[in-house]
């Protein structure tokens, strides 16, 4: 089983399960299925592996790097509980932890500025953390309990050439400039001007939405449905002060004022 998680340096692929019963090539095939199903979500990103107790040889690591490179993805770190695996990871120039003492390394070549994960400082962004367990007498099924989901909050302007990517929700408190990219597995919320590109539901969720205080994107996509506004209409269609939501309706992206959003989300 593979799980995708987000943190401030990019994405983490967690490999769960019994390593003794599942050869590493089989796990890579499972990963490749996810990469090929949603290539736009992963393309240009930086990924770390968490392989738990699975021992990996140098060939296993090199095959992993080659697989990711074929989808234009960078492997920069491998977390392992096995000391021999960690030594091989370091020998290949990869990090063996998610909190390196300096800037996050980029050991695999052919990485451009746009491929670099969004440079997020601790003071300017807040990755969501797992909620504490519920008390024994409370269950999610009880009336009044609302279960949340994972997301990333960024408190700053996203500038041209920067890419913000997360498998859950993405929330930006600030403007998203032309040339900036937001890519989320779920919803995207921009508390400011959305003038760059935004791809919500990038892992296939066609119920995802994109919301902004001012909706003037150069390109938006929800799941596999794309909308490219005409340049003459970008500035005139959704003015400041009119909070707008984009979502899929009848296999096309529609825009509604925030006041009409509740009805569409029912």
N, C-alpha and C positions, 0 to 999 in steps of 0.2 A: 504494500500500500504506500502511495506517495501523497504527501500533503504539501501545499504551497503556502508559505507564510511570508509576510513582508516585514522589513525593518529598515533602519535609516540608510544602510548602504546598498539596499536592493532587495532581492528575493532570496529566500531560503527554501530549498527543496529538502523535505524531511522524509527519509526512507524508514518506514515502520516495518514491523514484522520479523519473523524468524529468519535470520541470515543463513542459518545452516541448511534450510530447505529451499532457499531461493537464490540461485546463482546470480552474480552481478550482471552478466549479459541479459538475463531475464528482466532485471530491474531497469536496465537501460532501455530495453524495448518498451517497458511501461512508460518511462519518461519520454521516449521519442513519440509515443502515441499522444501524450499531452502537448508536446511541442508542435507536432504536425496538425493537431486539431485547432490550436490557437496560436499560430505563428506570429501574428501581429502583436500579441500581448508580450511575448518574450523577446522579439527582435530588438537588438541593440541594448539589451539589459545585462546586468551583472548578477551572477547567481552564486550562492554558496550551497554546498551540500552538507547535510547532517546525516551521516550514515550510521549513527549509533554504534553498535558493537561489531558491525560488519567489517572484517579485515579486507583491505584492498591491496592488490599488487600494483607495481608501477604500470604494468600494461592496463590494468583496470582504470587507473587514473588517466592515462593517456587516451584511452578509448572514450572516457567521459569528456575530456577536453575537446577531442575531435568531434564528438557528437554535437556538443553545444556550439562549436564553431561553425558547423554546417548550417545551423539556424541563426547565425550571427549573434550568438550569446557568449558572454565571457564567464568562465569559471574562475573565481578569485580566491575561494576558501573552501576547505573541506574539514568539517568537524568530525572527530572520531573518538571513540572510547578506547581504541586499540593503539598502543604506543608505537608499534612498528608501522602502522598506517600513517600516523602523524609524522613520523620521521620521513617517510616517502613523500608525503605532502610537502613538507618543508624543502626536501631535496629538489622538487620540481618548481620551487619558487612560489608556491601557493601559501596562503595563510592557513593556520590551523585553529583559528578562533575568530569570533565576530567582532572583537574589540581590539584591533591592532594598535600598538603604541603610537604609530604615525598615521599618515593618510592611508586609506584602503589601497592595498597593492593591486596592480593590474598585470599579472604575470603572463597572460596570453596576449600575443601581439595582435595587430590590426584593429585596435580599439581607437575610435575617433572621439572628438569632443562630445558629439551627440550621443555616443554610446555610453558615456560616463553616467552613473546613477546620479540622481539629483543631489547636489552637495548640501546636505541638511545639517545645520548646527543644532546642538541640543536645545539651545534657547529659542530656536525658531520653528521647530517641528516636534510633534508628539505622536509617536507610533502608539496605536492602541495596545493595551495590555489585556491579558485574560482576566475576566471577571472572577472575583473570589467565589468559592463554592457557596451555594445557598444554605441557610440553616436547615437542619434536618426536618423542621416542621413546615417548610415552604417548598413547594414544587412548582415548576414552570407552568403546569396546567392550571394553577390557581387563578381565579379571576383577579385582574388588576396587575398581574405580572407580565412585563413585556421583555422578551429576550432580544438583546442587541446582537450586533455582529462586528467583525474586525474592521478596522479602518486606519487611515493615516491622516493626521491633522497637520497642516503646514501654515505657519503664521508669517508669511512674507510674500513678496511679489515673485512670480515665476517668470524668469527672463528668457529672451530668445535663445534657443539652443539648449535649454535645460529640459530634462525629461523627468517627470515624476510618475512612478509606476508602483502599483500595489495590488495584490490579489483581492483585497476587500474594497471598502469605500475610500474615496479620496475627497478631503475637504480642504479648501484653500481659503484662508482669510487674507485676501489681497488680490491684486490683478494678475491675470495670466496674459502675458504679452504675446503679440504675433511672433510666431516661430517657436513658442514653447509648446510642450506636449504633456497632456495628462492622460494616463492609461490606467484604468481601474477594472478589476474583475466585477465590481458591483456599481454603485452610484457615484456620481461626481457632483460636488456642491462647490460653487465658487462664490464667496462673499466679496464680490468685486466684479471687474470687467473680465469677461471671457473673450479674448481676442485671438488666442492661439487655437490649437487643435485639441479635441477631447474625444476619447474613446471609452465609453462606459460599457459594462457587460462584456468586457473583452475576452472572458472565458466562456462566453455563450449565453449569458443571462439576458434574455430579450425583455425582461421586466425592469431592467435598470433604467435610471433616469439621469438627466443632466440638468442642473439648476444653476442659475447665475443671476446676480443683481442686474447686470447688463449683458445680454446675450448677443455677442458680435463675433462669433467664431469664424475662422477661415475654413474649418473642416470639423464636422462632428460625426461620430459613428456610435451606434448602440448595437451590441452583438454584431451581426453581419449586415446591418442596414446603414447606409451612408447618406449623408446630406452635405452638399457643398453649396453654401449660399452664393448667390451672384454678387460680385463686388459692389454693384450699385445699390444693393439692398442691405448690405451688412450693417451699415451705420444707421439706417433709417427704420429697420423693422422692429427692433426691441430696444427701446430707449432706456436710459438710466431712470431708476425709480419705478420701473415696471418689472418686477421679479418674474422671471420666465423659467418654465420647465419644458424640456424636450423629452419625448418618449416615443415609443413605437406604437402606432395605431394603424391597423389595416396594412401592415407590411411597409409602412413608410414612417418617417420621423415627422412628428407634428410638434408645434410650439403652442403652449397655452400660458396665460397669465397665472400667477401663483394662486389667485382666488378660485380658479377653475380646476386646480390640480387634484383636490380631494375627490371630486367626482370621478376623474379618470383613474385614480389609483384604487378605487374600490374593487 
